[in-house]
Amino acid sequence: MTRKSGLPLLLSLLFLSACGPSVQGGACSGEQQPTTAAEVLAAYDDACEAYDWFNLATLPCTGDAVAEAGREYRMVDQPGFSTLNDLSSHLKLLFSDDLTEQLLSEGTYREIDGKLYCAEGGRGANLYLLDKRAEAAHMEDGTWNVTVTFYAWDDFNPPQLTAGLSQRVLTYGYEDGRWCFLDFCPSDDLDLEADTVFTFSYDTETFHSTEFADYTNLQLCCYLLKADGAYSEEPGDLLFQRFLDAPEEMMATLAQLCSAWQTRVAPIIGYNGVYRLTPSEQISFEELMDSYSPKTEEEQAVLGLISAAYDQAAIASAASNAA
């Protein structure tokens, strides 16, 4: 089945794990210097690394421990960071003065005998963070919003699964002659208590007592990530029907998912387009697919997954009928 490419897509730049070039600061006060979404996301990468030095994993150290202010410190062993001023100057390339002061006031780093020392530590990575995505949007007031989506995954206690997402919106603004983050969060700042993170149990008793019609679109998608066999039939049919009833709403939800989850859930719609519809209804379904105009690159990817699944199922169905 041939698909139209749709209207031109809105620009949606995703977070990349590799660090890009840093945002360059402009002249002092007055007019803001130009910047781009790609530069903002590159600055986010750099800021994540630096912010995590204060909570996730401190800078590498060497030498003997020195007791100071009730804590033990060791000399920082990182090129370019010999003094507290070196660290402060680097942070101010990324964060506002207030945020820089807040980080340094925690006492993780201090200068001892003219050298930068660190109270080593760190909580380690968030085991429940599966993936994340960042998007930059230019606001009317001239600032940038960086929306970071964190994806939760916990299947350590079968038959239970915890899956979902939480988001943080960070502000990147022009302050004191430079672009910098006015607020920030750890690189793995997943909120397991968010109302968009769900826990399911894939057992017979729970399945028969669950009202899937009460699930939100996101909740339904997350449930289907682990469901199979009889546990997937009813919620899969509901997902398909919701797509037919309100395709824009369901596409927007599917676009929120990370790519691995899209690959698992979106094809259900394409398969059902073949196996749940009559030939005349399939024509209407194909017209819907051909006429849908994706609003983002994520929606375009989802549409491609649905189309590919539909084509695959149609070939399999035709072969079965001919046998």
Contacts in CASP RR format, 6 or more apart in sequence:
PFRMAT RR
TARGET T0000
AUTHOR 0000-0000-0000
METHOD contacts of the structure
MODEL  1
MTRKSGLPLLLSLLFLSACGPSVQGGACSGEQQPTTAAEVLAAYDDACEA
YDWFNLATLPCTGDAVAEAGREYRMVDQPGFSTLNDLSSHLKLLFSDDLT
EQLLSEGTYREIDGKLYCAEGGRGANLYLLDKRAEAAHMEDGTWNVTVTF
YAWDDFNPPQLTAGLSQRVLTYGYEDGRWCFLDFCPSDDLDLEADTVFTF
SYDTETFHSTEFADYTNLQLCCYLLKADGAYSEEPGDLLFQRFLDAPEEM
MATLAQLCSAWQTRVAPIIGYNGVYRLTPSEQISFEELMDSYSPKTEEEQ
AVLGLISAAYDQAAIASAASNAA
1 286 0 8 1.000
1 289 0 8 1.000
1 290 0 8 1.000
1 307 0 8 1.000
1 310 0 8 1.000
1 311 0 8 1.000
1 314 0 8 1.000
2 290 0 8 1.000
3 289 0 8 1.000
3 290 0 8 1.000
3 303 0 8 1.000
3 304 0 8 1.000
3 307 0 8 1.000
4 290 0 8 1.000
4 291 0 8 1.000
6 292 0 8 1.000
6 293 0 8 1.000
6 294 0 8 1.000
7 293 0 8 1.000
9 294 0 8 1.000
9 295 0 8 1.000
9 296 0 8 1.000
9 297 0 8 1.000
9 300 0 8 1.000
10 295 0 8 1.000
10 296 0 8 1.000
11 37 0 8 1.000
12 135 0 8 1.000
12 296 0 8 1.000
12 297 0 8 1.000
12 298 0 8 1.000
13 37 0 8 1.000
13 38 0 8 1.000
13 41 0 8 1.000
13 135 0 8 1.000
13 136 0 8 1.000
14 41 0 8 1.000
14 133 0 8 1.000
14 134 0 8 1.000
14 135 0 8 1.000
14 297 0 8 1.000
15 41 0 8 1.000
15 44 0 8 1.000
15 45 0 8 1.000
15 132 0 8 1.000
15 133 0 8 1.000
15 134 0 8 1.000
15 135 0 8 1.000
15 148 0 8 1.000
16 41 0 8 1.000
16 45 0 8 1.000
17 45 0 8 1.000
18 45 0 8 1.000
19 42 0 8 1.000
19 45 0 8 1.000
19 46 0 8 1.000
19 49 0 8 1.000
20 42 0 8 1.000
20 45 0 8 1.000
20 46 0 8 1.000
21 39 0 8 1.000
21 42 0 8 1.000
22 42 0 8 1.000
22 43 0 8 1.000
22 46 0 8 1.000
22 93 0 8 1.000
22 94 0 8 1.000
23 35 0 8 1.000
23 39 0 8 1.000
23 40 0 8 1.000
23 42 0 8 1.000
23 43 0 8 1.000
23 179 0 8 1.000
24 33 0 8 1.000
24 179 0 8 1.000
25 33 0 8 1.000
25 93 0 8 1.000
25 177 0 8 1.000
25 178 0 8 1.000
25 179 0 8 1.000
26 33 0 8 1.000
26 177 0 8 1.000
26 178 0 8 1.000
26 179 0 8 1.000
27 33 0 8 1.000
27 177 0 8 1.000
28 176 0 8 1.000
28 177 0 8 1.000
29 176 0 8 1.000
29 177 0 8 1.000
30 177 0 8 1.000
32 142 0 8 1.000
32 174 0 8 1.000
33 174 0 8 1.000
33 177 0 8 1.000
33 179 0 8 1.000
35 144 0 8 1.000
35 179 0 8 1.000
37 136 0 8 1.000
37 137 0 8 1.000
37 138 0 8 1.000
37 144 0 8 1.000
39 179 0 8 1.000
40 136 0 8 1.000
40 144 0 8 1.000
40 146 0 8 1.000
40 172 0 8 1.000
40 179 0 8 1.000
41 134 0 8 1.000
41 136 0 8 1.000
41 146 0 8 1.000
43 94 0 8 1.000
43 172 0 8 1.000
43 179 0 8 1.000
43 181 0 8 1.000
44 134 0 8 1.000
44 136 0 8 1.000
44 146 0 8 1.000
44 148 0 8 1.000
44 170 0 8 1.000
44 172 0 8 1.000
44 181 0 8 1.000
46 94 0 8 1.000
47 94 0 8 1.000
47 95 0 8 1.000
47 181 0 8 1.000
47 184 0 8 1.000
48 187 0 8 1.000
49 187 0 8 1.000
50 90 0 8 1.000
50 91 0 8 1.000
50 94 0 8 1.000
50 95 0 8 1.000
51 95 0 8 1.000
51 103 0 8 1.000
51 184 0 8 1.000
51 185 0 8 1.000
51 186 0 8 1.000
51 187 0 8 1.000
52 186 0 8 1.000
52 187 0 8 1.000
53 59 0 8 1.000
53 108 0 8 1.000
54 103 0 8 1.000
54 106 0 8 1.000
54 108 0 8 1.000
55 122 0 8 1.000
55 123 0 8 1.000
55 186 0 8 1.000
56 122 0 8 1.000
56 123 0 8 1.000
56 124 0 8 1.000
56 125 0 8 1.000
56 186 0 8 1.000
56 187 0 8 1.000
56 188 0 8 1.000
57 121 0 8 1.000
57 122 0 8 1.000
57 124 0 8 1.000
58 108 0 8 1.000
58 118 0 8 1.000
58 119 0 8 1.000
58 120 0 8 1.000
58 121 0 8 1.000
58 122 0 8 1.000
59 76 0 8 1.000
59 77 0 8 1.000
59 78 0 8 1.000
59 81 0 8 1.000
59 109 0 8 1.000
59 118 0 8 1.000
60 76 0 8 1.000
60 77 0 8 1.000
60 78 0 8 1.000
61 74 0 8 1.000
61 75 0 8 1.000
61 76 0 8 1.000
61 77 0 8 1.000
61 117 0 8 1.000
61 118 0 8 1.000
61 120 0 8 1.000
62 74 0 8 1.000
62 75 0 8 1.000
62 77 0 8 1.000
63 74 0 8 1.000
63 75 0 8 1.000
64 74 0 8 1.000
65 72 0 8 1.000
65 73 0 8 1.000
65 74 0 8 1.000
66 72 0 8 1.000
66 73 0 8 1.000
66 74 0 8 1.000
66 112 0 8 1.000
66 117 0 8 1.000
67 73 0 8 1.000
68 110 0 8 1.000
68 112 0 8 1.000
68 117 0 8 1.000
69 107 0 8 1.000
69 110 0 8 1.000
71 107 0 8 1.000
71 119 0 8 1.000
72 119 0 8 1.000
72 120 0 8 1.000
73 110 0 8 1.000
73 112 0 8 1.000
73 117 0 8 1.000
73 118 0 8 1.000
73 119 0 8 1.000
74 117 0 8 1.000
74 118 0 8 1.000
74 120 0 8 1.000
75 112 0 8 1.000
75 115 0 8 1.000
75 116 0 8 1.000
75 117 0 8 1.000
75 118 0 8 1.000
76 82 0 8 1.000
76 109 0 8 1.000
76 115 0 8 1.000
76 116 0 8 1.000
76 117 0 8 1.000
76 118 0 8 1.000
80 86 0 8 1.000
81 87 0 8 1.000
81 90 0 8 1.000
81 116 0 8 1.000
82 115 0 8 1.000
82 116 0 8 1.000
83 111 0 8 1.000
83 114 0 8 1.000
83 115 0 8 1.000
83 116 0 8 1.000
84 104 0 8 1.000
84 109 0 8 1.000
84 110 0 8 1.000
84 111 0 8 1.000
84 116 0 8 1.000
86 116 0 8 1.000
87 104 0 8 1.000
87 109 0 8 1.000
87 116 0 8 1.000
88 100 0 8 1.000
88 104 0 8 1.000
91 99 0 8 1.000
91 100 0 8 1.000
91 103 0 8 1.000
91 104 0 8 1.000
92 100 0 8 1.000
92 178 0 8 1.000
92 180 0 8 1.000
93 178 0 8 1.000
93 180 0 8 1.000
94 180 0 8 1.000
94 181 0 8 1.000
95 103 0 8 1.000
95 180 0 8 1.000
95 181 0 8 1.000
95 184 0 8 1.000
96 175 0 8 1.000
96 180 0 8 1.000
96 181 0 8 1.000
96 182 0 8 1.000
97 175 0 8 1.000
97 176 0 8 1.000
98 182 0 8 1.000
99 180 0 8 1.000
99 181 0 8 1.000
99 182 0 8 1.000
99 183 0 8 1.000
99 184 0 8 1.000
107 119 0 8 1.000
108 118 0 8 1.000
108 119 0 8 1.000
109 116 0 8 1.000
109 117 0 8 1.000
109 118 0 8 1.000
109 119 0 8 1.000
110 116 0 8 1.000
110 117 0 8 1.000
111 117 0 8 1.000
125 188 0 8 1.000
126 188 0 8 1.000
126 190 0 8 1.000
127 154 0 8 1.000
128 152 0 8 1.000
128 153 0 8 1.000
128 154 0 8 1.000
128 162 0 8 1.000
128 190 0 8 1.000
128 192 0 8 1.000
129 150 0 8 1.000
129 151 0 8 1.000
129 152 0 8 1.000
129 153 0 8 1.000
129 188 0 8 1.000
129 190 0 8 1.000
130 151 0 8 1.000
130 152 0 8 1.000
130 153 0 8 1.000
130 258 0 8 1.000
130 260 0 8 1.000
131 151 0 8 1.000
131 258 0 8 1.000
131 260 0 8 1.000
132 148 0 8 1.000
132 149 0 8 1.000
132 150 0 8 1.000
132 151 0 8 1.000
132 187 0 8 1.000
132 188 0 8 1.000
133 148 0 8 1.000
133 149 0 8 1.000
133 151 0 8 1.000
133 258 0 8 1.000
134 146 0 8 1.000
134 147 0 8 1.000
134 148 0 8 1.000
134 149 0 8 1.000
135 146 0 8 1.000
135 147 0 8 1.000
135 149 0 8 1.000
136 144 0 8 1.000
136 145 0 8 1.000
136 146 0 8 1.000
136 172 0 8 1.000
137 144 0 8 1.000
137 145 0 8 1.000
137 147 0 8 1.000
138 144 0 8 1.000
139 145 0 8 1.000
142 173 0 8 1.000
142 174 0 8 1.000
143 171 0 8 1.000
143 172 0 8 1.000
143 173 0 8 1.000
143 174 0 8 1.000
143 182 0 8 1.000
144 171 0 8 1.000
144 172 0 8 1.000
144 173 0 8 1.000
145 169 0 8 1.000
145 170 0 8 1.000
145 171 0 8 1.000
145 172 0 8 1.000
146 169 0 8 1.000
146 170 0 8 1.000
146 171 0 8 1.000
146 172 0 8 1.000
146 181 0 8 1.000
147 167 0 8 1.000
147 168 0 8 1.000
147 169 0 8 1.000
147 170 0 8 1.000
148 167 0 8 1.000
148 168 0 8 1.000
148 169 0 8 1.000
148 170 0 8 1.000
148 185 0 8 1.000
148 189 0 8 1.000
149 165 0 8 1.000
149 166 0 8 1.000
149 167 0 8 1.000
149 256 0 8 1.000
149 258 0 8 1.000
150 165 0 8 1.000
150 166 0 8 1.000
150 167 0 8 1.000
150 168 0 8 1.000
150 188 0 8 1.000
150 189 0 8 1.000
150 190 0 8 1.000
150 191 0 8 1.000
151 163 0 8 1.000
151 164 0 8 1.000
151 165 0 8 1.000
151 190 0 8 1.000
151 257 0 8 1.000
151 258 0 8 1.000
151 261 0 8 1.000
152 162 0 8 1.000
152 163 0 8 1.000
152 164 0 8 1.000
152 165 0 8 1.000
152 166 0 8 1.000
152 190 0 8 1.000
152 192 0 8 1.000
152 197 0 8 1.000
153 162 0 8 1.000
153 163 0 8 1.000
153 164 0 8 1.000
154 161 0 8 1.000
154 162 0 8 1.000
154 163 0 8 1.000
155 161 0 8 1.000
155 162 0 8 1.000
155 226 0 8 1.000
158 202 0 8 1.000
159 201 0 8 1.000
159 202 0 8 1.000
159 203 0 8 1.000
160 199 0 8 1.000
160 200 0 8 1.000
160 201 0 8 1.000
160 202 0 8 1.000
161 199 0 8 1.000
161 200 0 8 1.000
161 201 0 8 1.000
161 202 0 8 1.000
161 225 0 8 1.000
161 226 0 8 1.000
162 192 0 8 1.000
162 197 0 8 1.000
162 198 0 8 1.000
162 199 0 8 1.000
162 200 0 8 1.000
163 197 0 8 1.000
163 198 0 8 1.000
163 200 0 8 1.000
163 222 0 8 1.000
163 225 0 8 1.000
163 226 0 8 1.000
164 196 0 8 1.000
164 197 0 8 1.000
164 198 0 8 1.000
164 218 0 8 1.000
164 222 0 8 1.000
165 194 0 8 1.000
165 196 0 8 1.000
165 197 0 8 1.000
165 218 0 8 1.000
165 256 0 8 1.000
165 257 0 8 1.000
166 190 0 8 1.000
166 191 0 8 1.000
166 192 0 8 1.000
166 194 0 8 1.000
166 196 0 8 1.000
166 197 0 8 1.000
167 196 0 8 1.000
168 185 0 8 1.000
168 189 0 8 1.000
170 181 0 8 1.000
170 183 0 8 1.000
170 184 0 8 1.000
170 185 0 8 1.000
171 181 0 8 1.000
171 182 0 8 1.000
171 183 0 8 1.000
172 179 0 8 1.000
172 180 0 8 1.000
172 181 0 8 1.000
172 182 0 8 1.000
173 179 0 8 1.000
173 180 0 8 1.000
173 181 0 8 1.000
173 182 0 8 1.000
175 182 0 8 1.000
191 197 0 8 1.000
196 218 0 8 1.000
198 219 0 8 1.000
198 222 0 8 1.000
198 223 0 8 1.000
200 206 0 8 1.000
200 222 0 8 1.000
200 223 0 8 1.000
200 226 0 8 1.000
202 226 0 8 1.000
202 227 0 8 1.000
202 231 0 8 1.000
207 230 0 8 1.000
207 231 0 8 1.000
212 220 0 8 1.000
212 223 0 8 1.000
212 234 0 8 1.000
212 235 0 8 1.000
212 238 0 8 1.000
213 238 0 8 1.000
215 223 0 8 1.000
215 235 0 8 1.000
215 238 0 8 1.000
217 242 0 8 1.000
217 249 0 8 1.000
217 250 0 8 1.000
217 253 0 8 1.000
218 253 0 8 1.000
218 256 0 8 1.000
220 235 0 8 1.000
220 236 0 8 1.000
220 238 0 8 1.000
220 239 0 8 1.000
220 242 0 8 1.000
221 239 0 8 1.000
221 253 0 8 1.000
221 254 0 8 1.000
221 257 0 8 1.000
221 261 0 8 1.000
221 265 0 8 1.000
222 261 0 8 1.000
223 235 0 8 1.000
224 232 0 8 1.000
224 235 0 8 1.000
224 236 0 8 1.000
224 239 0 8 1.000
224 264 0 8 1.000
224 265 0 8 1.000
224 268 0 8 1.000
225 261 0 8 1.000
225 264 0 8 1.000
225 265 0 8 1.000
227 235 0 8 1.000
232 268 0 8 1.000
236 268 0 8 1.000
236 272 0 8 1.000
237 272 0 8 1.000
237 276 0 8 1.000
239 250 0 8 1.000
239 265 0 8 1.000
239 268 0 8 1.000
239 269 0 8 1.000
240 268 0 8 1.000
240 269 0 8 1.000
240 270 0 8 1.000
240 272 0 8 1.000
240 273 0 8 1.000
240 276 0 8 1.000
242 249 0 8 1.000
242 250 0 8 1.000
243 250 0 8 1.000
243 251 0 8 1.000
243 269 0 8 1.000
244 285 0 8 1.000
244 288 0 8 1.000
247 288 0 8 1.000
247 292 0 8 1.000
250 269 0 8 1.000
251 292 0 8 1.000
251 294 0 8 1.000
251 295 0 8 1.000
251 299 0 8 1.000
251 302 0 8 1.000
251 303 0 8 1.000
252 295 0 8 1.000
252 299 0 8 1.000
254 262 0 8 1.000
254 265 0 8 1.000
254 266 0 8 1.000
254 298 0 8 1.000
254 299 0 8 1.000
254 302 0 8 1.000
255 262 0 8 1.000
255 296 0 8 1.000
255 298 0 8 1.000
255 299 0 8 1.000
255 301 0 8 1.000
255 302 0 8 1.000
256 298 0 8 1.000
257 265 0 8 1.000
259 301 0 8 1.000
262 298 0 8 1.000
262 301 0 8 1.000
262 302 0 8 1.000
262 305 0 8 1.000
263 305 0 8 1.000
266 302 0 8 1.000
266 304 0 8 1.000
266 305 0 8 1.000
266 306 0 8 1.000
266 309 0 8 1.000
267 305 0 8 1.000
267 306 0 8 1.000
267 308 0 8 1.000
267 309 0 8 1.000
268 309 0 8 1.000
269 306 0 8 1.000
269 309 0 8 1.000
270 306 0 8 1.000
270 307 0 8 1.000
270 309 0 8 1.000
270 310 0 8 1.000
270 313 0 8 1.000
271 309 0 8 1.000
271 310 0 8 1.000
271 313 0 8 1.000
273 282 0 8 1.000
273 285 0 8 1.000
273 310 0 8 1.000
273 313 0 8 1.000
274 282 0 8 1.000
274 310 0 8 1.000
274 313 0 8 1.000
274 314 0 8 1.000
274 317 0 8 1.000
275 313 0 8 1.000
275 317 0 8 1.000
277 285 0 8 1.000
285 310 0 8 1.000
286 310 0 8 1.000
289 303 0 8 1.000
289 306 0 8 1.000
289 307 0 8 1.000
289 310 0 8 1.000
292 303 0 8 1.000
294 300 0 8 1.000
294 302 0 8 1.000
294 303 0 8 1.000
END
